[in-house]
Amino acid sequence: MLISQAIRKQAPELDSLQLGTGWKKEDLSKMQIAIESTYGDSHPGSVHLHTIVKEVEHHINGPEAKAAKYYVTDICDGKAQGHDGMNYSLPSREYICNMVETHIRATPFDGVVFIASCDKGIPAFLKAIARLNTPSLLIPGGVMEAGPNMLTLEQIGMYSAMEQRGEITTEELESYKHQACPTCGACSFMGTASTMQVMAEALGLALPGTALIPATDAVYLKISQQAGEQIVEAVKQDLTPKKILTKQAFENAIAVHAAIGGSTNAVLHLMTIAHELGIDLQAEDFDRIHEKVPFILNVQPSGHYPASYIWQAGGVPAIMEEIKDYLHLDAMTVTGATLGENLQAMNRRQDIDIDRNLEHKIKKQEIIRSARHPIHEKGSLSILKGNLAPDGAVIKHSAIHPDMWQVTLRARVFDREEDALQAVITKEIIPGDAVIIRYEGPKGSGMPEMFYTTEALASDEELSSTVALITDGRFSGATRGPAIGHVSPEAAEGGPIALVEDGDLIAIDIAKKRMEIVGIANQSLPDQEIRNILEARKRAWKPVPAKYTTGAMGIYTKLAVSAMKGGYMA
């Protein structure tokens, strides 16, 4: 018996309330499907989703099923940049998930279609899918077109830093700002939004080929029909998420993450989704898989093209086809078929012509490289450990100049990002510095992005290959340059990053996956002496007062676990 019908017998008011909502008597005995979306006027990635919602609703409603629309709007990381609003970004993932749980548990539903596009909406929905274990599928909301000359939003941070340094005019900056988001959809680069759309498909929870579609494309009419039909089938087959979200599915997602050079934020999100299922996913799993899977996607910010070109080049199925030797092809997906069967069934175009006001035609192979001729032989991400990060730290090494792979730098310590950004802009930071930004981890301030500081460094020719940024906070998926985040334990917990002082020497060795404090006051010292000094500093260290004690942020910072576990609320 359907869950909705079983509970209907227990709650006699249900029929009355559904009829008062506009349902017909014959709808009461049908399969009941919720449509959860992040639709709202909050940002370009959500403003268009109601069109998809209505199409999906139309294709669910019929002799067998009845749909009900629910909304939990997400925030925009771009709009939250540069002020304390960014502190709410990662916590919003938890609250969206909790609200979805409330919706689906408070009213009986047999299946759910989720629709979202962006940074926290998609991971929140994936987390909810794992928690609820109700037959579900996710429709990614697509990406926006790029602006003139392949301008995308992540470049605005760079241009802003250049304007503050006097390298471009205010008028030029304004022009870039006004052209960076020409349509609705998620930002058109391989940031967290695009990465998580890809992860939804790689995990098997989105229909094949539905990630990163240009948001204004009419193909969504067909996809909405497929989704409406498939969710009904999934309920009939009792195709619950736990049958799809296995350890093998997560390893597939990590392999695809390596191939696309995905956002470091996916480490946080995939680990917290796995936690909902009781799956032991570790940061070391990312390290292990990235070591063997080639990086093949030539897309901004690590590559050349905007994300809106990926789908036209064959999308996620074409990427998976290139790296299928590294995938678990027997993993089940929401189609009711295995990943291998889906790849065989996909009728992909073998070549493309793309005309986006470019001077030449672009071939598929320029965007999705062959695994035999990759951009890099290995994936883009490494986990660093050492006395500065005993529990680990994350670095996207594909975006780092080779000169920075093995360096020793002087610590310049800041307890908030705003001060660090000002020091970079005003040239107080010089080559050979390690900019330490701390008390920005999950318990410190909600783990905001350090986007503007990384962009200020990456856009400064003198600093981009001579300075590293090290933080217990996190980074935008658009981050370029030498940025090491998620340092754990974080400063608010008294981790070693809280003990660093100006002039300490920090050794970074990406090949050996190490990050160590190796000197004090600009002088190298033996390991034992360093340990003694750090122990003395720890005894003298006092926790800083909590930044938030009430409200949503007070709850999150009190309950948040380490970034290297996923930053979820325990």
C-alpha positions as CSV (number, residue, x, y, z in Angstrom):
1,M,0.0,0.0,0.0
2,L,1.2,3.5,-0.7
3,I,2.4,5.5,2.3
4,S,-0.1,8.3,1.5
5,Q,-3.0,5.9,1.5
6,A,-1.9,4.1,4.7
7,I,-1.6,7.4,6.6
8,R,-4.9,8.6,5.0
9,K,-6.6,5.9,7.0
10,Q,-5.0,7.1,10.2
11,A,-5.7,10.8,9.6
12,P,-9.4,11.4,8.6
13,E,-8.8,15.2,8.3
14,L,-6.5,14.7,5.3
15,D,-9.3,14.2,2.8
16,S,-11.1,17.3,3.9
17,L,-8.0,19.4,3.8
18,Q,-7.0,18.2,0.3
19,L,-10.4,18.9,-1.0
20,G,-10.2,22.4,0.5
21,T,-6.9,22.8,-1.4
22,G,-8.7,22.3,-4.7
23,W,-8.3,18.5,-5.2
24,K,-11.1,16.4,-6.6
25,K,-12.4,13.3,-4.9
26,E,-10.8,11.0,-7.4
27,D,-7.4,12.6,-6.5
28,L,-7.5,11.4,-2.9
29,S,-6.8,7.8,-3.7
30,K,-3.9,8.5,-6.2
31,M,-0.2,8.3,-5.6
32,Q,0.8,11.6,-4.0
33,I,4.0,13.3,-5.3
34,A,5.6,16.4,-3.8
35,I,7.5,18.9,-6.0
36,E,10.1,20.7,-3.9
37,S,11.9,23.6,-5.5
38,T,14.0,26.6,-4.5
39,Y,11.9,28.9,-6.7
40,G,11.9,32.5,-5.7
41,D,13.1,35.9,-6.7
42,S,16.3,35.4,-4.8
43,H,18.7,35.1,-7.7
44,P,19.0,34.0,-11.4
45,G,19.4,30.4,-10.4
46,S,16.0,30.2,-8.8
47,V,13.9,32.8,-10.5
48,H,13.0,30.6,-13.5
49,L,12.3,27.4,-11.7
50,H,8.5,27.8,-11.4
51,T,8.2,27.2,-15.1
52,I,9.8,23.8,-14.7
53,V,7.7,23.2,-11.6
54,K,4.5,23.8,-13.5
55,E,5.6,21.5,-16.3
56,V,6.5,18.7,-14.0
57,E,3.2,19.1,-12.1
58,H,1.3,18.9,-15.4
59,H,3.0,15.6,-16.3
60,I,2.5,14.0,-12.9
61,N,-1.1,14.8,-12.6
62,G,-3.1,12.1,-14.3
63,P,-5.0,8.8,-13.6
64,E,-2.3,7.5,-11.3
65,A,-0.8,10.5,-9.4
66,K,-1.4,13.9,-8.0
67,A,1.3,16.5,-7.4
68,A,1.6,19.1,-4.7
69,K,4.0,22.1,-4.9
70,Y,6.3,23.1,-2.0
71,Y,9.0,25.8,-1.9
72,V,12.0,26.6,0.2
73,T,13.9,29.4,-1.5
74,D,17.7,29.3,-1.3
75,I,20.1,32.3,-0.9
76,C,22.7,33.4,-3.4
77,D,26.4,33.2,-2.5
78,G,27.1,36.0,-5.0
79,K,24.7,38.4,-3.3
80,A,26.1,37.3,0.1
81,Q,29.7,38.1,-0.8
82,G,31.5,41.0,0.9
83,H,29.5,41.1,4.1
84,D,28.3,38.9,6.9
85,G,25.5,37.5,4.8
86,M,28.1,35.0,3.5
87,N,28.2,33.5,7.0
88,Y,24.7,32.2,6.4
89,S,25.6,30.3,3.2
90,L,26.7,26.9,4.5
91,P,24.2,26.9,7.4
92,S,21.4,27.5,4.9
93,R,22.1,24.0,3.5
94,E,21.1,22.6,6.9
95,Y,18.0,24.7,7.3
96,I,16.8,24.0,3.7
97,C,17.2,20.3,4.3
98,N,15.4,20.5,7.7
99,M,12.5,22.4,6.1
100,V,12.2,19.7,3.3
101,E,12.2,17.0,6.0
102,T,9.4,18.9,7.7
103,H,7.3,19.2,4.5
104,I,7.6,15.6,3.6
105,R,7.3,14.0,7.0
106,A,4.4,16.2,8.1
107,T,2.2,15.4,5.1
108,P,2.3,11.9,3.6
109,F,4.0,11.7,0.2
110,D,4.9,8.6,-1.9
111,G,7.6,10.3,-4.0
112,V,9.3,13.7,-4.5
113,V,10.7,15.6,-7.5
114,F,13.3,18.2,-6.4
115,I,14.2,21.2,-8.6
116,A,17.2,23.4,-7.9
117,S,20.2,25.0,-9.6
118,C,22.6,26.5,-7.1
119,D,25.3,26.2,-4.5
120,K,23.3,25.3,-1.4
121,G,19.9,24.4,-2.8
122,I,21.2,21.3,-4.7
123,P,23.3,19.9,-1.8
124,A,20.5,20.6,0.7
125,F,18.1,18.7,-1.5
126,L,20.5,15.8,-2.0
127,K,21.0,15.7,1.8
128,A,17.2,15.6,2.2
129,I,16.8,12.9,-0.4
130,A,19.3,10.8,1.6
131,R,17.6,11.5,4.9
132,L,14.1,10.9,3.8
133,N,14.7,7.7,1.7
134,T,11.5,8.4,-0.2
135,P,11.6,7.6,-4.0
136,S,13.0,10.9,-5.4
137,L,14.7,12.4,-8.4
138,L,16.3,15.8,-8.9
139,I,16.1,18.1,-11.9
140,P,19.0,20.5,-12.1
141,G,17.8,24.0,-13.1
142,G,20.6,24.6,-15.6
143,V,23.1,27.4,-16.2
144,M,23.0,30.9,-17.6
145,E,24.6,32.0,-20.9
146,A,28.0,33.7,-20.7
147,G,28.3,37.4,-21.3
148,P,30.4,39.0,-24.1
149,N,33.8,37.4,-24.7
150,M,32.8,34.5,-22.4
151,L,32.5,36.9,-19.4
152,T,31.2,35.0,-16.3
153,L,30.3,36.2,-12.8
154,E,33.4,34.9,-11.1
155,Q,35.5,37.4,-13.0
156,I,33.8,40.3,-11.3
157,G,35.8,39.7,-8.1
158,M,39.0,39.9,-10.2
159,Y,37.9,43.1,-11.9
160,S,36.8,44.6,-8.6
161,A,40.3,44.0,-7.1
162,M,41.8,45.5,-10.3
163,E,39.6,48.6,-10.0
164,Q,40.6,49.1,-6.4
165,R,44.3,48.9,-7.4
166,G,43.6,51.4,-10.1
167,E,44.3,49.0,-13.0
168,I,40.9,49.5,-14.6
169,T,38.5,52.4,-14.4
170,T,35.2,52.4,-12.4
171,E,33.4,52.6,-15.7
172,E,35.0,49.5,-17.0
173,L,34.1,47.6,-13.8
174,E,30.5,48.8,-14.1
175,S,30.4,47.5,-17.6
176,Y,31.6,44.1,-16.6
177,K,29.1,44.0,-13.7
178,H,26.2,44.8,-16.0
179,Q,27.0,42.1,-18.5
180,A,28.1,39.1,-16.4
181,C,24.6,37.6,-15.9
182,P,22.8,37.9,-19.2
183,T,20.1,35.2,-18.5
184,C,18.7,33.2,-15.7
185,G,20.3,29.9,-14.5
186,A,23.3,29.1,-12.3
187,C,26.5,31.0,-12.9
188,S,28.2,29.7,-16.0
189,F,31.5,28.4,-14.7
190,M,32.5,25.2,-12.8
191,G,31.8,26.7,-9.4
192,T,29.8,25.0,-6.7
193,A,26.5,25.3,-8.4
194,S,27.6,23.7,-11.6
195,T,29.7,21.1,-9.7
196,M,26.7,20.0,-7.6
197,Q,24.4,19.8,-10.7
198,V,27.0,17.4,-12.1
199,M,27.2,15.5,-8.8
200,A,23.5,15.0,-8.7
201,E,23.7,13.3,-12.1
202,A,26.9,11.4,-11.2
203,L,25.3,10.0,-8.0
204,G,22.4,8.7,-10.1
205,L,19.7,10.9,-8.8
206,A,19.2,13.1,-11.9
207,L,18.1,11.8,-15.2
208,P,21.0,11.2,-17.7
209,G,22.1,14.3,-19.5
210,T,20.1,16.8,-17.4
211,A,22.9,18.7,-15.6
212,L,24.1,22.1,-16.9
213,I,21.5,22.6,-19.6
214,P,21.3,26.3,-20.7
215,A,18.4,27.4,-18.4
216,T,16.4,29.0,-21.2
217,D,16.5,25.9,-23.5
218,A,13.1,24.5,-24.5
219,V,14.4,21.0,-23.8
220,Y,13.2,21.4,-20.3
221,L,9.7,20.7,-21.6
222,K,10.8,17.2,-22.5
223,I,12.8,16.7,-19.4
224,S,9.8,17.8,-17.2
225,Q,7.7,15.1,-18.9
226,Q,10.4,12.5,-18.4
227,A,10.8,13.4,-14.8
228,G,7.0,13.3,-14.2
229,E,6.7,9.9,-15.7
230,Q,9.9,8.5,-14.0
231,I,8.9,9.5,-10.5
232,V,5.7,7.5,-10.8
233,E,7.7,4.5,-12.0
234,A,10.2,5.0,-9.1
235,V,7.4,4.8,-6.6
236,K,5.9,1.7,-8.3
237,Q,9.3,0.0,-8.2
238,D,10.0,1.2,-4.6
239,L,13.3,2.7,-6.0
240,T,14.4,4.4,-2.8
241,P,17.5,6.6,-2.6
242,K,19.4,4.0,-0.4
243,K,19.3,1.6,-3.4
244,I,21.0,4.3,-5.5
245,L,23.2,6.1,-3.0
246,T,25.8,3.4,-2.3
247,K,29.5,3.8,-1.6
248,Q,30.0,3.0,-5.2
249,A,27.8,5.9,-6.3
250,F,29.8,8.3,-4.1
251,E,33.0,7.0,-5.6
252,N,31.5,7.6,-9.1
253,A,30.7,11.1,-8.1
254,I,34.2,11.7,-6.8
255,A,35.7,10.3,-10.1
256,V,33.6,12.7,-12.1
257,H,34.5,15.5,-9.7
258,A,38.2,14.8,-10.5
259,A,37.5,14.8,-14.2
260,I,35.7,18.2,-14.2
261,G,38.0,20.0,-11.7
262,G,35.0,20.6,-9.5
263,S,34.6,23.0,-6.6
264,T,36.3,22.1,-3.3
265,N,32.9,22.7,-1.6
266,A,31.8,19.3,-3.0
267,V,34.0,17.7,-0.4
268,L,31.8,19.3,2.3
269,H,28.6,18.4,0.5
270,L,29.3,14.8,-0.5
271,M,30.5,13.9,3.0
272,T,27.4,15.3,4.6
273,I,25.1,13.5,2.2
274,A,27.0,10.3,2.9
275,H,26.7,10.9,6.6
276,E,22.9,10.9,6.3
277,L,23.1,7.3,5.0
278,G,25.7,6.1,7.4
279,I,28.2,5.7,4.6
280,D,31.8,6.1,5.7
281,L,33.1,8.7,3.2
282,Q,36.4,10.3,4.1
283,A,38.4,13.2,2.6
284,E,41.1,10.6,1.9
285,D,38.6,9.0,-0.6
286,F,38.8,12.2,-2.6
287,D,42.6,12.2,-2.5
288,R,42.7,8.5,-3.5
289,I,40.4,8.9,-6.5
290,H,41.8,12.2,-7.7
291,E,45.2,10.5,-7.8
292,K,44.1,8.2,-10.6
293,V,41.4,10.0,-12.6
294,P,42.5,12.5,-15.2
295,F,41.2,16.1,-15.4
296,I,39.6,16.6,-18.8
297,L,37.1,19.5,-18.7
298,N,38.4,22.8,-20.3
299,V,35.9,25.1,-18.5
300,Q,36.3,28.2,-16.4
301,P,37.7,29.0,-13.8
302,S,40.4,26.4,-14.4
303,G,39.9,26.2,-18.2
304,H,38.8,28.4,-21.0
305,Y,35.1,27.9,-21.9
306,P,31.9,28.8,-19.9
307,A,29.8,26.0,-18.3
308,S,26.9,26.6,-20.7
309,Y,29.0,24.8,-23.4
310,I,29.3,21.5,-21.5
311,W,25.8,20.2,-22.2
312,Q,26.2,20.9,-25.9
313,A,29.4,19.0,-25.9
314,G,27.6,15.9,-24.6
315,G,27.2,16.8,-20.9
316,V,27.9,14.5,-18.0
317,P,27.3,11.3,-20.0
318,A,30.1,12.4,-22.4
319,I,32.4,13.1,-19.4
320,M,31.5,9.7,-17.9
321,E,32.1,7.9,-21.2
322,E,35.7,9.3,-21.2
323,I,36.4,8.0,-17.7
324,K,34.2,4.9,-17.6
325,D,37.2,2.7,-16.8
326,Y,37.3,4.4,-13.4
327,L,33.5,4.1,-12.7
328,H,31.3,1.5,-11.1
329,L,29.1,0.9,-14.1
330,D,26.8,-1.5,-12.2
331,A,25.7,1.3,-9.9
332,M,21.9,1.7,-9.9
333,T,20.3,5.1,-11.0
334,V,17.0,6.8,-10.7
335,T,16.1,5.5,-14.2
336,G,15.8,2.0,-12.8
337,A,18.8,1.0,-14.9
338,T,22.5,0.9,-14.1
339,L,25.0,3.6,-15.0
340,G,26.5,1.4,-17.6
341,E,23.1,0.8,-19.2
342,N,22.3,4.5,-19.2
343,L,25.6,5.3,-20.9
344,Q,24.9,2.7,-23.6
345,A,21.4,4.1,-24.2
346,M,22.4,7.7,-24.5
347,N,22.2,9.0,-28.0
348,R,25.0,11.5,-27.7
349,R,26.0,13.8,-30.6
350,Q,29.6,13.0,-31.6
351,D,30.5,16.5,-32.5
352,I,29.1,20.0,-32.1
353,D,29.1,23.4,-33.6
354,I,28.7,26.2,-31.1
355,D,28.3,29.8,-32.2
356,R,28.5,32.3,-29.3
357,N,29.8,35.3,-31.2
358,L,33.2,33.6,-31.4
359,E,35.5,33.8,-34.4
360,H,35.6,30.1,-35.0
361,K,33.6,26.9,-34.5
362,I,34.3,24.9,-31.3
363,K,34.6,21.1,-31.4
364,K,33.5,18.9,-28.5
365,Q,37.0,17.7,-27.9
366,E,38.1,21.3,-27.1
367,I,35.7,21.3,-24.1
368,I,35.6,17.7,-23.0
369,R,39.1,16.3,-23.6
370,S,39.9,12.7,-24.2
371,A,41.1,10.8,-21.1
372,R,44.0,9.7,-23.2
373,H,45.0,13.3,-23.8
374,P,43.8,15.1,-20.6
375,I,44.5,18.6,-19.3
376,H,46.2,17.0,-16.3
377,E,47.0,13.3,-15.7
378,K,45.4,13.5,-12.2
379,G,42.4,15.2,-10.7
380,S,42.5,18.7,-9.3
381,L,42.2,18.2,-5.5
382,S,44.5,17.1,-2.7
383,I,44.2,16.7,1.1
384,L,47.1,18.2,3.0
385,K,48.0,17.2,6.5
386,G,50.7,18.1,9.1
387,N,51.1,20.0,12.3
388,L,49.1,23.0,11.0
389,A,46.2,20.8,9.9
390,P,46.3,17.5,11.8
391,D,42.8,16.5,10.6
392,G,43.4,17.8,7.0
393,A,43.0,20.7,4.7
394,V,41.8,20.9,1.1
395,I,43.7,22.4,-1.9
396,K,42.7,22.7,-5.6
397,H,46.2,22.2,-6.9
398,S,45.3,22.4,-10.6
399,A,44.9,26.1,-10.2
400,I,48.3,26.7,-8.6
401,H,51.5,27.8,-10.3
402,P,54.1,25.0,-10.3
403,D,56.4,27.3,-8.4
404,M,54.1,27.1,-5.4
405,W,54.0,23.3,-5.2
406,Q,56.9,23.2,-2.7
407,V,57.5,26.4,-0.8
408,T,58.2,27.8,2.7
409,L,56.3,31.1,3.4
410,R,56.1,33.6,6.2
411,A,52.9,33.8,8.2
412,R,50.7,36.9,8.1
413,V,47.9,36.3,10.5
414,F,44.4,37.7,10.4
415,D,41.4,36.8,12.6
416,R,38.8,38.0,10.0
417,E,38.8,38.1,6.2
418,E,38.0,41.8,5.9
419,D,41.4,42.7,7.4
420,A,43.2,40.2,5.1
421,L,41.6,41.6,2.0
422,Q,42.5,45.1,2.9
423,A,46.1,44.1,3.5
424,V,46.3,42.4,0.0
425,I,44.7,45.4,-1.7
426,T,47.0,47.9,0.0
427,K,50.1,45.9,-0.8
428,E,50.9,45.1,2.8
429,I,51.1,41.5,1.7
430,I,54.4,40.8,-0.2
431,P,55.8,37.9,-2.1
432,G,56.7,35.0,0.2
433,D,53.8,35.6,2.7
434,A,51.3,33.0,3.8
435,V,48.0,34.9,4.5
436,I,46.4,33.1,7.4
437,I,42.7,33.8,7.9
438,R,41.2,32.0,10.9
439,Y,38.1,31.9,13.1
440,E,36.2,31.5,9.8
441,G,35.4,27.8,10.2
442,P,32.0,26.2,10.9
443,K,32.1,26.9,14.6
444,G,33.8,30.2,14.2
445,S,31.5,32.1,11.8
446,G,29.6,29.5,9.8
447,M,32.5,28.8,7.3
448,P,32.1,31.7,4.8
449,E,33.9,31.8,1.5
450,M,37.2,33.8,1.2
451,F,36.3,34.7,-2.4
452,Y,37.4,38.4,-2.6
453,T,40.7,37.8,-0.9
454,T,41.5,34.9,-3.2
455,E,40.5,37.0,-6.3
456,A,42.6,39.9,-5.0
457,L,45.6,37.6,-4.8
458,A,45.0,35.7,-8.0
459,S,44.6,38.9,-10.0
460,D,47.8,40.5,-8.7
461,E,50.7,39.4,-10.9
462,E,53.2,40.0,-8.2
463,L,51.4,37.8,-5.6
464,S,49.5,35.2,-7.7
465,S,52.4,32.8,-7.8
466,T,54.3,33.9,-4.6
467,V,51.7,34.0,-1.8
468,A,49.4,31.4,-0.4
469,L,46.1,31.8,1.5
470,I,45.5,29.4,4.3
471,T,42.2,29.3,6.2
472,D,39.8,27.3,8.3
473,G,37.1,28.9,6.1
474,R,36.2,27.7,2.6
475,F,36.4,29.0,-0.9
476,S,34.1,29.8,-3.8
477,G,34.0,27.2,-6.5
478,A,35.4,29.9,-8.7
479,T,38.6,30.2,-6.6
480,R,41.9,30.4,-8.5
481,G,45.4,30.4,-7.2
482,P,47.2,29.1,-4.1
483,A,44.3,28.7,-1.7
484,I,44.2,26.1,1.1
485,G,41.0,25.8,3.0
486,H,39.0,23.7,5.5
487,V,42.0,23.6,7.8
488,S,41.0,21.3,10.7
489,P,40.7,21.5,13.6
490,E,39.6,25.0,13.2
491,A,40.7,28.0,15.2
492,A,37.5,28.2,17.3
493,E,38.2,24.7,18.6
494,G,41.8,25.6,19.4
495,G,43.3,23.9,16.4
496,P,46.9,24.7,15.5
497,I,45.8,27.4,13.1
498,A,44.7,29.4,16.2
499,L,48.3,29.2,17.5
500,V,50.1,30.6,14.4
501,E,51.9,33.9,14.8
502,D,53.3,36.5,12.4
503,G,56.7,35.4,11.2
504,D,56.1,31.7,11.7
505,L,57.4,29.7,8.7
506,I,54.9,27.5,6.9
507,A,56.1,24.7,4.6
508,I,53.8,23.5,1.9
509,D,54.6,20.4,-0.2
510,I,51.7,19.5,-2.4
511,A,53.4,16.4,-3.9
512,K,53.9,15.0,-0.4
513,K,50.5,16.3,0.7
514,R,52.0,18.1,3.7
515,M,51.6,21.5,5.4
516,E,53.7,22.2,8.4
517,I,54.9,25.0,10.7
518,V,58.7,24.6,10.4
519,G,60.0,27.8,12.0
520,I,59.4,30.6,14.4
521,A,60.2,34.3,14.0
522,N,61.5,33.7,10.5
523,Q,63.9,31.0,11.7
524,S,63.7,27.3,10.9
525,L,63.7,25.0,14.0
526,P,63.8,21.3,14.7
527,D,60.5,19.4,14.9
528,Q,60.7,18.9,18.7
529,E,61.3,22.6,19.3
530,I,58.3,23.5,17.1
531,R,56.2,21.0,19.1
532,N,57.3,22.5,22.4
533,I,56.5,26.0,21.2
534,L,53.1,25.0,19.9
535,E,52.3,23.3,23.2
536,A,53.2,26.4,25.2
537,R,51.1,28.5,22.9
538,K,48.1,26.1,23.3
539,R,48.4,26.4,27.1
540,A,48.3,30.2,26.8
541,W,45.5,30.2,24.2
542,K,42.0,31.4,25.2
543,P,38.9,30.8,23.1
544,V,37.6,33.9,21.5
545,P,34.0,34.9,22.3
546,A,31.4,33.3,20.1
547,K,30.5,35.5,17.1
548,Y,26.9,34.2,17.2
549,T,25.0,33.1,20.3
550,T,21.4,33.3,19.1
551,G,19.2,32.7,16.1
552,A,20.0,30.5,13.1
553,M,23.7,31.2,13.3
554,G,23.9,30.6,17.0
555,I,22.4,27.2,16.5
556,Y,24.6,26.3,13.6
557,T,27.9,27.4,15.1
558,K,27.1,25.5,18.3
559,L,26.2,22.2,16.6
560,A,28.5,22.3,13.5
561,V,31.1,19.5,13.1
562,S,34.5,19.8,11.5
563,A,34.8,20.9,7.9
564,M,36.7,17.7,7.2
565,K,33.6,15.8,8.2
566,G,31.2,17.9,6.2
567,G,30.3,20.9,8.4
568,Y,26.8,19.5,9.1
569,M,24.9,20.1,12.4
570,A,25.3,17.1,14.7
